[in-house]
Structures are given as C-alpha cells and as structure tokens.
Amino acid sequence: MNKFLKLAILLMVASCGGGSHAPRNLDNACALAREKPDYYNAMRRTEARWGVPVPVQMATFHAESKFVGDAKTPHRYALGIIPLGRQSSAYGFSQALDSTWRDYQRDTGRYSARRNKFADASDFLGWYMDGTSRSLGISKWDARSQYLAYHEGRQGYANGSHNAKGWLMGVANRVQSRSDMYRNQLNSCRG
C-alpha cells in the first residue's frame, strides 16, 4: 500500500472522533438514545445502581454540558482583557469539580474514572444524587431540587443559597421541564 493511501485511511479513521461529539438532537430523548446507545446504556446502568432515573440524568447533562465531554467553565478576565483562569475546576459531561470528583473516586474505589468518559460521568451523577437523596431527603425523581443541590452543593442547598439566585431557579425549572419531557418521550419510544 502506498504512503498516500495509508495517510488517507489514517485521516479518515482519525476524523471519526470515536463518538465524542454531542448528540445532534438534544430535544428528543428517543433520538438521543438511538444516536448514542452507549450513553443511554450507561444511564440505564446508573439508574439500576443508584436509582436516579434516566430522564433526570439526561436533563442534568443537558443543563451542565449539553452532552459535551470536554466542557469547561468560561475564562474569567480582569478589565475585560487580562485572563485570570477558569471560573471553576468544573469539567466534563457532569461539570464535576476536582474535589467532588476525588470524593467520588475515593468513595466508589473508581480511581481510573474520568470526567470526559460518559459512563463514568453518569455513574458520578448517580452517586451524587443518591447521596443528596439520603442526606437531604430529596426524591431522585425531583429533577429541579436535585439540580439545585447539585449546582450549589448539598450544604449550599441546605442553607438556601439558591433562593437568592433567580437565574439559577430558572435553570432548575427548565431542568425539571426537560426531565418531564424526556420521561414522556422515553415512555413513548420504548413501546
């Protein structure tokens, strides 16, 4: 095989990207499950392990990263031009902070888990929301409250830090609406 053909094959394989692109239709849970069956299967395993419903997971991933595996928070700037670094250490599908991710790895023994691997991010989300349910009594089906506790941290939620953030309350309401939409869609396409 000549060098040109080998290079062409290599470039074609590299351009496939290994399925790391976000799903095309984020407003249709059935289409998302068909396009990314590995994502859907990971969320089903998380639901079986931690009890967090697939629609709640989907809605949270949508709000946090739009299903983008290498999502990061925006940069901060002084005087609008001097870069100061990222707003936080949040990274990956679940936008988990470094410290919370380390807690997850320690508690579950999954030290090789990565935030940019969907199955790991889904398991993390299940672990976190299960802990929230146990410590704060929030139902795993309550996407709105689970999201607020996820975003603010359990202590922040318990202290009511979310109540002073109208924009966050709006996001949480949209997470609940999206979770309800995803649940209805999944019920219709499973049959």
N, C-alpha and C positions, 0 to 999 in steps of 0.2 A: 504494500500500500504506500502510495507516495505521501510526502510530507503535507501537501496541501489537503488531501483527503483526511488525514489524521487530525490536522488542525481544525478542519470544518466539523468533524464529528465531536471533537473536544468542545468546541464553542457551542454546538447545539446542545450537548448534554449540560454544560455549564449554564446555559440560558434558561434551562428548565427551573432552576432555583430550588428544587427539592420541595415544592409546595409551601414555601414560606410566605406567599402573598396572601393578603387578606381575602376573604370570600368576596365575590362580586356583588351579591345581593344580600345586604345586611338587614333588609326589611322582611325577609321571608325565611322563616326557620326551616322549612322543608327544603328549600333550595340550598340553604347553607349546609344542611345535613347531607344532601346529595353531593354537593361540591367538595365538602371537607368531611368525608366519613370518619377519618381518623380523629377529628375534633369532636364530632358527635359521639363516637365510641368512648373517647376519653371522658366526656361529660357524663355519659351513662355509667361508667365505672366509678366516677366521683359520686354520683347520686347513690349508687349501691353501697359505697364505702362510708360516706359521710352523711347521706340523707339530704343533700342540697339538690333540689330539683333542677333539671336541665334548663328550663326556661329562666330561672333565677340566675344561673351561671351565665347563660347567653346574654342576658340583659346587662349583667355586670361587666362582662368582657366588652360588650359594645360601648358602654359608658367609659370604661377605663382606657381601652386601646383601639377600639374598632377592629379587634382581632389582628392587630399588627404585633408580631413577635418581638421586634426590637424597638418598640415605642419607648420614648424617653420624655421627661418633662421639658418644657421650654427653657431656654437660657434666660438668665437674669442679666440686666445691664444697668450700669451706673451712668447717669446723664444720657441715657438712651443709646450710648455707643460703646461703652467700656464693658466687655464681657466679664461677668462675675461667676460664671459656672451655672449649673442646672439649678432649678428651683428645689429639687429634692433628689434623693437616690432612687426614686421610683423607676422601675424598668420592666420591660417585657409585657406579655399579654395581660397579666394581672396588675401591672404597675405596683408590684410589691416593693416596699422599702428594703434596703440592705438588712437592717436589723430584724425586721419581721421575717424576712426570708431565712435568715440564720436561725431564728427561733423555730421556724417550720422544719428546717433540716435537722435540727437537734431533737425536736420532739418526735419526729417520724423516723429518724435514722436515715433519711434520704439525702445523704451528703453530696451525692452526684447530681441531684435535681438542679435544673437550670430554668431561669425565668423566661427564657426565649424558646423553651420547648413546651408545646401546648399541653401535653398530658401532665407535665409537672405543674404548670400554672393552674390547670383545672384542679388537680389534687390539692394544691396550696389553697385555692379558693374554698374548696370543701372543708379543709382543715380549719381555716379561719372562721368560716361561717358556722361550723359546728361548735367551735369554741365560743362564739358570740351567742349562739342559742343556749348553750349550757350556762354561761356566766351572766348573761343579761336577760334570758328568758324570751328572746326574740324568735318567733317562728321562722323556720327555714324557708317557708313559702312567702314570707313578708319581705319581698324584694326591696321595698322602699326603706324600711328600718334597717335591714341587713346592709344595704348600701351605705346608709348614713354611718353606721357603726364601722363599716369597712373603711370609709373615707376618713373619718375623724379619729379612728381608733376607738377601742372599747371604752377607755376611760374618758375620752373626749365626748363620746356619745352619752355616757352615763352622767357627765357634767352638763350636758345640754349645749355643747359648743356649736352644734349645727343650727340651733334655733336662731342665732344672730346672723346667719348666712342665707339670705333669701335666694341667691343664685344656686346654692347647694340644695336647698329644699326643692327648687325647680328641677334640678338634675335628678334628685331622688324620686320625684313624682314621675318623671319620664322613664326612669328605670322600672318602676312598678308597672307603668302602662305598657312598656315594651315586653316585660316579663309576661303580662297577661296576654298580649298579642302573640308572643311566641308559644305560650301554652295552648292557645286556641288553634294556632296553625299546626303545631305538632300533633294535637289530637285529631285533626282532620287528615293529615297526611299519613299517619300511622295506620289508618284503616284502609 
